[in-house]
Amino acid sequence: MMYPYMTLFDETEIVHSQIIEENDVQKVIVHFERPTEDGFDYARCELPEYKWIQRKGYSDEEIALFEQLLQSNAHLLYQYAAEGGIQIA
């Protein structure tokens, strides 16, 4: 299951997975997606390695900015992944 995290000014939606246990490592998948005239641009990163496992349409500069965002938000993404998403009343 994917949980909403935030929407950026260019309409990029950021969502994240629950915590995934794999080889004694807790992972979180973070997916970025924005609408285009022809469908969607998307990118998917696997934490904690910051490994980009899918990518279409985003520039190297945008990916670098996403990586900075992930590095400063990883602790929150792990927290929300463990709690089943952001709990908003």
Legacy VTK file of the C-alpha trace (Angstrom):
# vtk DataFile Version 3.0
C-alpha trace
ASCII
DATASET POLYDATA
POINTS 89 float
0.000 0.000 0.000
1.167 3.546 -0.752
0.433 6.520 1.509
0.315 10.206 0.460
3.147 12.395 1.726
3.107 15.738 -0.103
2.382 17.574 -3.354
4.992 19.901 -4.860
4.349 23.164 -6.710
4.679 21.451 -10.136
1.921 18.956 -9.182
4.399 16.178 -8.352
2.685 13.843 -5.898
4.945 12.062 -3.423
3.730 8.834 -1.849
5.502 6.174 0.223
5.116 2.525 1.101
4.782 0.883 4.465
8.007 -0.491 5.941
9.223 -3.463 3.932
11.486 -5.990 5.684
14.044 -7.425 3.283
17.211 -9.279 4.340
16.966 -7.800 7.864
16.807 -4.259 6.410
13.810 -1.976 6.816
13.071 -0.327 3.474
10.634 2.339 2.335
9.756 2.920 -1.318
9.083 6.555 -2.256
7.271 7.294 -5.519
7.172 10.665 -7.318
4.612 11.306 -10.063
3.343 14.335 -11.978
0.787 14.598 -14.782
1.883 15.494 -18.312
0.003 15.931 -21.575
0.927 12.348 -22.510
0.442 10.641 -19.124
2.834 10.901 -16.202
6.474 11.496 -15.322
7.533 9.216 -12.482
10.480 8.205 -10.351
10.788 5.646 -7.571
13.490 5.517 -4.912
14.286 2.815 -2.379
15.409 3.903 1.085
17.762 3.560 2.949
20.066 3.054 -0.069
18.644 6.037 -2.023
18.575 3.673 -4.999
16.496 4.917 -7.949
14.657 1.862 -9.232
12.378 3.545 -11.796
12.528 6.835 -13.631
10.792 8.470 -16.613
10.524 12.134 -17.528
12.356 13.771 -14.630
15.666 15.525 -15.348
18.930 14.794 -13.529
18.541 18.139 -11.735
15.043 17.223 -10.538
16.250 13.823 -9.319
19.080 15.564 -7.418
16.510 17.833 -5.728
14.335 14.833 -4.882
17.348 13.136 -3.337
17.995 16.197 -1.151
14.341 16.178 -0.122
14.568 12.481 0.724
17.732 12.915 2.767
16.141 15.625 4.892
12.806 13.781 5.219
13.873 10.117 5.501
13.291 10.004 9.255
9.721 11.256 8.754
9.070 8.861 5.888
10.164 5.944 8.081
8.009 7.193 10.951
4.917 7.595 8.755
5.588 4.260 7.036
5.603 2.551 10.442
2.390 4.343 11.482
0.440 3.579 8.291
0.748 7.050 6.761
0.344 10.564 8.100
-2.417 10.655 10.694
-4.450 13.814 10.094
-7.504 14.459 12.229
LINES 1 90
89 0 1 2 3 4 5 6 7 8 9 10 11 12 13 14 15 16 17 18 19 20 21 22 23 24 25 26 27 28 29 30 31 32 33 34 35 36 37 38 39 40 41 42 43 44 45 46 47 48 49 50 51 52 53 54 55 56 57 58 59 60 61 62 63 64 65 66 67 68 69 70 71 72 73 74 75 76 77 78 79 80 81 82 83 84 85 86 87 88
